[in-house]
């Protein structure tokens, strides 16, 4: 599934909250490109 950087959709697909997604992205230094 292509998300086109739609973080809300990604969070829903992974069944996690947006806050959890952002925390994980920050922890692993993702999404800063």
CHARMM internal coordinates of N, CA and C (Angstrom, degrees):
IC EDIT
DIST 1 N 1 CA 1.4650
DIST 1 CA 1 C 1.5306
ANGL 1 N 1 CA 1 C 108.48
DIST 1 C 2 N 1.3017
ANGL 1 CA 1 C 2 N 115.07
DIHE 1 N 1 CA 1 C 2 N 128.27
DIST 2 N 2 CA 1.4573
ANGL 1 C 2 N 2 CA 120.14
DIHE 1 CA 1 C 2 N 2 CA 179.45
DIST 2 CA 2 C 1.5165
ANGL 2 N 2 CA 2 C 109.40
DIHE 1 C 2 N 2 CA 2 C -92.92
DIST 2 C 3 N 1.3274
ANGL 2 CA 2 C 3 N 116.71
DIHE 2 N 2 CA 2 C 3 N 125.95
DIST 3 N 3 CA 1.4622
ANGL 2 C 3 N 3 CA 120.07
DIHE 2 CA 2 C 3 N 3 CA -174.92
DIST 3 CA 3 C 1.5183
ANGL 3 N 3 CA 3 C 113.04
DIHE 2 C 3 N 3 CA 3 C -97.81
DIST 3 C 4 N 1.3508
ANGL 3 CA 3 C 4 N 117.74
DIHE 3 N 3 CA 3 C 4 N -17.64
DIST 4 N 4 CA 1.4646
ANGL 3 C 4 N 4 CA 120.86
DIHE 3 CA 3 C 4 N 4 CA -175.60
DIST 4 CA 4 C 1.5210
ANGL 4 N 4 CA 4 C 111.35
DIHE 3 C 4 N 4 CA 4 C 52.42
DIST 4 C 5 N 1.3256
ANGL 4 CA 4 C 5 N 115.73
DIHE 4 N 4 CA 4 C 5 N 39.46
DIST 5 N 5 CA 1.4674
ANGL 4 C 5 N 5 CA 122.64
DIHE 4 CA 4 C 5 N 5 CA 178.11
DIST 5 CA 5 C 1.5242
ANGL 5 N 5 CA 5 C 113.10
DIHE 4 C 5 N 5 CA 5 C 63.42
DIST 5 C 6 N 1.3341
ANGL 5 CA 5 C 6 N 117.81
DIHE 5 N 5 CA 5 C 6 N 23.94
DIST 6 N 6 CA 1.4544
ANGL 5 C 6 N 6 CA 121.30
DIHE 5 CA 5 C 6 N 6 CA 175.45
DIST 6 CA 6 C 1.5206
ANGL 6 N 6 CA 6 C 107.28
DIHE 5 C 6 N 6 CA 6 C -83.60
DIST 6 C 7 N 1.3186
ANGL 6 CA 6 C 7 N 115.70
DIHE 6 N 6 CA 6 C 7 N 95.37
DIST 7 N 7 CA 1.4663
ANGL 6 C 7 N 7 CA 120.33
DIHE 6 CA 6 C 7 N 7 CA -172.92
DIST 7 CA 7 C 1.5203
ANGL 7 N 7 CA 7 C 112.53
DIHE 6 C 7 N 7 CA 7 C -67.38
DIST 7 C 8 N 1.3178
ANGL 7 CA 7 C 8 N 117.55
DIHE 7 N 7 CA 7 C 8 N -30.38
DIST 8 N 8 CA 1.4641
ANGL 7 C 8 N 8 CA 119.71
DIHE 7 CA 7 C 8 N 8 CA 177.00
DIST 8 CA 8 C 1.5236
ANGL 8 N 8 CA 8 C 109.79
DIHE 7 C 8 N 8 CA 8 C -64.05
DIST 8 C 9 N 1.3279
ANGL 8 CA 8 C 9 N 116.81
DIHE 8 N 8 CA 8 C 9 N -44.39
DIST 9 N 9 CA 1.4610
ANGL 8 C 9 N 9 CA 121.18
DIHE 8 CA 8 C 9 N 9 CA 178.17
DIST 9 CA 9 C 1.5236
ANGL 9 N 9 CA 9 C 110.64
DIHE 8 C 9 N 9 CA 9 C -63.43
DIST 9 C 10 N 1.3113
ANGL 9 CA 9 C 10 N 117.05
DIHE 9 N 9 CA 9 C 10 N -43.80
DIST 10 N 10 CA 1.4660
ANGL 9 C 10 N 10 CA 120.91
DIHE 9 CA 9 C 10 N 10 CA 178.79
DIST 10 CA 10 C 1.5205
ANGL 10 N 10 CA 10 C 110.09
DIHE 9 C 10 N 10 CA 10 C -58.50
DIST 10 C 11 N 1.3215
ANGL 10 CA 10 C 11 N 117.26
DIHE 10 N 10 CA 10 C 11 N -45.67
DIST 11 N 11 CA 1.4658
ANGL 10 C 11 N 11 CA 121.25
DIHE 10 CA 10 C 11 N 11 CA 179.39
DIST 11 CA 11 C 1.5239
ANGL 11 N 11 CA 11 C 110.64
DIHE 10 C 11 N 11 CA 11 C -60.76
DIST 11 C 12 N 1.3268
ANGL 11 CA 11 C 12 N 117.26
DIHE 11 N 11 CA 11 C 12 N -41.80
DIST 12 N 12 CA 1.4677
ANGL 11 C 12 N 12 CA 120.50
DIHE 11 CA 11 C 12 N 12 CA 179.31
DIST 12 CA 12 C 1.5226
ANGL 12 N 12 CA 12 C 111.05
DIHE 11 C 12 N 12 CA 12 C -64.92
DIST 12 C 13 N 1.3275
ANGL 12 CA 12 C 13 N 117.15
DIHE 12 N 12 CA 12 C 13 N -42.96
DIST 13 N 13 CA 1.4620
ANGL 12 C 13 N 13 CA 121.25
DIHE 12 CA 12 C 13 N 13 CA -179.95
DIST 13 CA 13 C 1.5275
ANGL 13 N 13 CA 13 C 110.43
DIHE 12 C 13 N 13 CA 13 C -62.88
DIST 13 C 14 N 1.3226
ANGL 13 CA 13 C 14 N 116.69
DIHE 13 N 13 CA 13 C 14 N -39.13
DIST 14 N 14 CA 1.4673
ANGL 13 C 14 N 14 CA 121.32
DIHE 13 CA 13 C 14 N 14 CA -179.77
DIST 14 CA 14 C 1.5237
ANGL 14 N 14 CA 14 C 112.47
DIHE 13 C 14 N 14 CA 14 C -82.78
DIST 14 C 15 N 1.3267
ANGL 14 CA 14 C 15 N 116.24
DIHE 14 N 14 CA 14 C 15 N -5.04
DIST 15 N 15 CA 1.4627
ANGL 14 C 15 N 15 CA 122.30
DIHE 14 CA 14 C 15 N 15 CA -179.93
DIST 15 CA 15 C 1.5336
ANGL 15 N 15 CA 15 C 111.71
DIHE 14 C 15 N 15 CA 15 C 60.08
DIST 15 C 16 N 1.3327
ANGL 15 CA 15 C 16 N 115.31
DIHE 15 N 15 CA 15 C 16 N 43.70
DIST 16 N 16 CA 1.4658
ANGL 15 C 16 N 16 CA 121.84
DIHE 15 CA 15 C 16 N 16 CA 175.29
DIST 16 CA 16 C 1.5256
ANGL 16 N 16 CA 16 C 108.16
DIHE 15 C 16 N 16 CA 16 C -130.68
DIST 16 C 17 N 1.3213
ANGL 16 CA 16 C 17 N 116.15
DIHE 16 N 16 CA 16 C 17 N 164.19
DIST 17 N 17 CA 1.4599
ANGL 16 C 17 N 17 CA 119.48
DIHE 16 CA 16 C 17 N 17 CA 178.46
DIST 17 CA 17 C 1.5254
ANGL 17 N 17 CA 17 C 109.88
DIHE 16 C 17 N 17 CA 17 C -76.32
DIST 17 C 18 N 1.3247
ANGL 17 CA 17 C 18 N 115.87
DIHE 17 N 17 CA 17 C 18 N 160.07
DIST 18 N 18 CA 1.4673
ANGL 17 C 18 N 18 CA 120.22
DIHE 17 CA 17 C 18 N 18 CA 177.18
DIST 18 CA 18 C 1.5172
ANGL 18 N 18 CA 18 C 110.08
DIHE 17 C 18 N 18 CA 18 C -61.30
DIST 18 C 19 N 1.3275
ANGL 18 CA 18 C 19 N 116.87
DIHE 18 N 18 CA 18 C 19 N -38.47
DIST 19 N 19 CA 1.4636
ANGL 18 C 19 N 19 CA 120.48
DIHE 18 CA 18 C 19 N 19 CA 179.89
DIST 19 CA 19 C 1.5276
ANGL 19 N 19 CA 19 C 110.67
DIHE 18 C 19 N 19 CA 19 C -61.71
DIST 19 C 20 N 1.3291
ANGL 19 CA 19 C 20 N 116.47
DIHE 19 N 19 CA 19 C 20 N -43.50
DIST 20 N 20 CA 1.4624
ANGL 19 C 20 N 20 CA 120.19
DIHE 19 CA 19 C 20 N 20 CA 177.60
DIST 20 CA 20 C 1.5204
ANGL 20 N 20 CA 20 C 110.40
DIHE 19 C 20 N 20 CA 20 C -61.95
DIST 20 C 21 N 1.3253
ANGL 20 CA 20 C 21 N 116.51
DIHE 20 N 20 CA 20 C 21 N -42.54
DIST 21 N 21 CA 1.4605
ANGL 20 C 21 N 21 CA 120.53
DIHE 20 CA 20 C 21 N 21 CA 178.70
DIST 21 CA 21 C 1.5254
ANGL 21 N 21 CA 21 C 110.77
DIHE 20 C 21 N 21 CA 21 C -60.37
DIST 21 C 22 N 1.3365
ANGL 21 CA 21 C 22 N 116.96
DIHE 21 N 21 CA 21 C 22 N -47.73
DIST 22 N 22 CA 1.4603
ANGL 21 C 22 N 22 CA 119.99
DIHE 21 CA 21 C 22 N 22 CA 179.98
DIST 22 CA 22 C 1.5201
ANGL 22 N 22 CA 22 C 111.19
DIHE 21 C 22 N 22 CA 22 C -62.32
DIST 22 C 23 N 1.3361
ANGL 22 CA 22 C 23 N 116.96
DIHE 22 N 22 CA 22 C 23 N -39.51
DIST 23 N 23 CA 1.4635
ANGL 22 C 23 N 23 CA 120.17
DIHE 22 CA 22 C 23 N 23 CA 178.61
DIST 23 CA 23 C 1.5248
ANGL 23 N 23 CA 23 C 111.09
DIHE 22 C 23 N 23 CA 23 C -63.04
DIST 23 C 24 N 1.3257
ANGL 23 CA 23 C 24 N 116.89
DIHE 23 N 23 CA 23 C 24 N -42.92
DIST 24 N 24 CA 1.4642
ANGL 23 C 24 N 24 CA 120.47
DIHE 23 CA 23 C 24 N 24 CA 178.86
DIST 24 CA 24 C 1.5225
ANGL 24 N 24 CA 24 C 110.66
DIHE 23 C 24 N 24 CA 24 C -66.25
DIST 24 C 25 N 1.3284
ANGL 24 CA 24 C 25 N 117.37
DIHE 24 N 24 CA 24 C 25 N -40.88
DIST 25 N 25 CA 1.4613
ANGL 24 C 25 N 25 CA 120.51
DIHE 24 CA 24 C 25 N 25 CA 179.01
DIST 25 CA 25 C 1.5217
ANGL 25 N 25 CA 25 C 110.36
DIHE 24 C 25 N 25 CA 25 C -62.80
DIST 25 C 26 N 1.3249
ANGL 25 CA 25 C 26 N 116.32
DIHE 25 N 25 CA 25 C 26 N -40.74
DIST 26 N 26 CA 1.4581
ANGL 25 C 26 N 26 CA 120.37
DIHE 25 CA 25 C 26 N 26 CA 179.34
DIST 26 CA 26 C 1.5291
ANGL 26 N 26 CA 26 C 110.53
DIHE 25 C 26 N 26 CA 26 C -66.70
DIST 26 C 27 N 1.3381
ANGL 26 CA 26 C 27 N 115.80
DIHE 26 N 26 CA 26 C 27 N -43.42
DIST 27 N 27 CA 1.4632
ANGL 26 C 27 N 27 CA 120.83
DIHE 26 CA 26 C 27 N 27 CA -178.68
DIST 27 CA 27 C 1.5216
ANGL 27 N 27 CA 27 C 111.15
DIHE 26 C 27 N 27 CA 27 C -59.25
DIST 27 C 28 N 1.3393
ANGL 27 CA 27 C 28 N 116.78
DIHE 27 N 27 CA 27 C 28 N -41.34
DIST 28 N 28 CA 1.4570
ANGL 27 C 28 N 28 CA 121.23
DIHE 27 CA 27 C 28 N 28 CA -176.09
DIST 28 CA 28 C 1.5268
ANGL 28 N 28 CA 28 C 112.86
DIHE 27 C 28 N 28 CA 28 C -99.25
DIST 28 C 29 N 1.3449
ANGL 28 CA 28 C 29 N 115.32
DIHE 28 N 28 CA 28 C 29 N 11.31
DIST 29 N 29 CA 1.4633
ANGL 28 C 29 N 29 CA 121.50
DIHE 28 CA 28 C 29 N 29 CA 176.36
DIST 29 CA 29 C 1.5295
ANGL 29 N 29 CA 29 C 111.76
DIHE 28 C 29 N 29 CA 29 C 55.66
DIST 29 C 30 N 1.3355
ANGL 29 CA 29 C 30 N 115.75
DIHE 29 N 29 CA 29 C 30 N 48.46
DIST 30 N 30 CA 1.4668
ANGL 29 C 30 N 30 CA 121.91
DIHE 29 CA 29 C 30 N 30 CA 179.45
DIST 30 CA 30 C 1.5204
ANGL 30 N 30 CA 30 C 110.26
DIHE 29 C 30 N 30 CA 30 C -106.72
DIST 30 C 31 N 1.3146
ANGL 30 CA 30 C 31 N 116.07
DIHE 30 N 30 CA 30 C 31 N 153.21
DIST 31 N 31 CA 1.4527
ANGL 30 C 31 N 31 CA 121.18
DIHE 30 CA 30 C 31 N 31 CA 173.56
DIST 31 CA 31 C 1.5095
ANGL 31 N 31 CA 31 C 114.79
DIHE 30 C 31 N 31 CA 31 C 81.27
DIST 31 C 32 N 1.3185
ANGL 31 CA 31 C 32 N 117.52
DIHE 31 N 31 CA 31 C 32 N 12.16
DIST 32 N 32 CA 1.4645
ANGL 31 C 32 N 32 CA 120.36
DIHE 31 CA 31 C 32 N 32 CA -179.39
DIST 32 CA 32 C 1.5177
ANGL 32 N 32 CA 32 C 111.86
DIHE 31 C 32 N 32 CA 32 C -102.88
DIST 32 C 33 N 1.3373
ANGL 32 CA 32 C 33 N 115.99
DIHE 32 N 32 CA 32 C 33 N 20.37
DIST 33 N 33 CA 1.4657
ANGL 32 C 33 N 33 CA 119.39
DIHE 32 CA 32 C 33 N 33 CA -176.39
DIST 33 CA 33 C 1.4989
ANGL 33 N 33 CA 33 C 111.95
DIHE 32 C 33 N 33 CA 33 C -89.26
END
COOR INIT
IC SEED 1 N 1 CA 1 C
IC BUILD
